[in-house]
Amino acid sequence: MSSGIQTTLRGLLQRHGAILVPLIQRDYAQGRRDEEDVRTEFVESLASALTLPADDPALPLNLDFVYGSIEGPEPRTFQPLDGQQRLTTLFLLHWYCAWQDEAWADFENVFIREAHTSRFTYQVRTSSAEFFDGLVCYRPSLRPVDVSVVSELITDQPWYFRSWRLDPTVQSILVMLDALHKRLIEHTG
């Protein structure tokens, strides 16, 4: 991606075939239990931006820069070197909003490959990539208003492997989905 170009997560995926957090990056950290202040502040910023009218001068929400490399043959893959945490949270926000708004077709067009795998994934460990593949294809039968804790709903699914309890990225994702749910459920209606 060229410097100075403002884009969305959707735009990044349209420009490149996928986003792959490379092996050299750390696990997803914004969902760590000891990162509650960072998580709460970021979720609040996202939730506030979602409630603004489309023509509000405060939009788009500036999430600072994201940079990385573009790798592989067509379709190429964007590999973030900075911005991985924000990109992951935005991906989770898109999944949650697709559930909340019953907008699965649009979500699938952006985030799922023809092979039913995620166009957003982690190379950090195989179990993280498998979880992303499972999550992008999961359509909860319950509405968000009928769910108290999203992580409990997900971990109770047949596609959820018990071994993922040992994957710090997967566990952080579950914590972040719970935080998004807690904040965004107020706007379900």
N, C-alpha and C positions, 0 to 999 in steps of 0.2 A: 504494500500500500504506500502510496506517495505521501510525503509529509504535507501537513496542512489540509488534508481532505477530511471533511467531517462525514461520518457515515453511521449507519445503524448496524446492529448485529445481522439483521436481514440482508442489508447491503453488502456486508463483509462476506456472507455466505453466498450471495449471488455472484460476487466478483470472483470468489474462489470456491472450489468444490466442497471444501470442508474446513473446519477448524480443528487442529490437532495440538493439544497441549503436549509439548515434547518431553521426552524422558528426562532432560536436564532440569525441568521445572519441579517445584515442590508440589505436595498434595494441595488440594483445595483447602484453604485455611479460614476463609470468612465464616465458615460454619462451625469452627472449633468452639467448644463450650467456653474457653477462656478468651474468645474474641467477641464477647457479647456487645461491648460498647461499639466496636467497629461495625458489627453486623446490624445492630439496632439503628445506628445513624444512617447507614447505607439504605436499609429497607425503608426507613422513614423518608429519605430523599426520593426514592423510587415511587413510593406510594403517593407522596405529595404531588409529584410530577404527573402521575396518572389521573389525578383529580382535576388538573388544570384544563381549561378549554384549549383546543388545538391552536388557536391563534394567540395564546398568552405569550407575551414577550419573554417570559422566563423559560420558554421552551426553545430549542430542545435542551434537556438536562445535560450539562457538560460533565462528562465522566473522565475528563483529562485524556491524555493520549494513550493509545495502545500501539505498540509496534512489535514487529516480528519479521520472520522471513517467509518467503513463498517458495514452497518445495514441490518437487515431483513433476511428472508429466501431467498433461491435461486429464481430468480436471485437477488443477493445482490445489495445494493445501496451504492454508495460512497457519503458521506455527508461532504463537505469541511468545515473545521474550519478556514483555512487560504488559500487564493488563489481564493476565490469566484469571485473576480472582474476580474482576469486574465482569469479564466475558462469561464466566461460569455462572455468576449470579444472574446476569441478564438471560442466559439460556434457561435457568430455573424459573425466572419470572415469566418467560414466554410459555413454558410448560404449564405453569400454574394458571396464567390468564386463559390459555386454550381450554383448560378444564373449567374454569369459572365461567367463561363466555360460550362454552360448547363450540369452540372454533377449531376443532381437530383437523378439519380438511386443510385449513390455512397453515396450521402448525406442521402438518405432515409435508406439505409442499416445500416448506422451508428447511425442516430439520431431519427428514428421513430420506435415506438413499433408497434406490429401487430394491436393494437386497435387505430391506427392513433393518438397517443399521443406522446409527446416529451420525449426522454430519458434524456434530460437535462431540468431541471425545478426548480422552486423556491417554497418553502413551506411558504415563508414569508407572502404572501396573495394569496387567491384563484384567483384573477384577473390576477396576474402575471403568474400563472401556466396555466390559460386559454389562455393567450396571446402566451406563448411558444407553446402550442398545435396548435394554429392557424397559427403561423409563420412557423413551420416545415412543414405544409401541403400546404403552399401558394407558388404558382409558378407564378410569375409575367408574364403577357403576353407580356410586353414590355422588350426589352433588356436594360441593364444598360446604354448604350450610349444614349438611348432615354429618359432617366429619369433625370430630374434636381435634384429633392429632393426625396429621398427614403421615408422619413417619410410621405410626402404628398401622395405618391402612396399607402402606407400601410394604412394610416388612411382613405383613400377613398374606401376601400374594404368593401363588405357587411359583412364579418366575423369580422371586427373591431368594437368593442363596444365603443360607445361614453363615457361610464363610465370609460374606461381605461385612459381617460385624467386625472383622479384623482389618478392613480397609479404611484408613483414615479419611480418604476422599469421599467414599460412600457415606460414612457416618456424618461428615461435615455437610454433605448435601442434604441429608435427612434433617439435620438441625436447621439448615437454612430454609428448607421447604416449610418446616413448622413455623419459623419466624415470619416468612412471607404470608402464610395462611393466617396466623394470628393477627397480622396487621391488615391484610387485604379482605378478610372475610366480612369486615364492616361494610364493604362496598358491593357485596353480592346482593342481587335483588331482582 
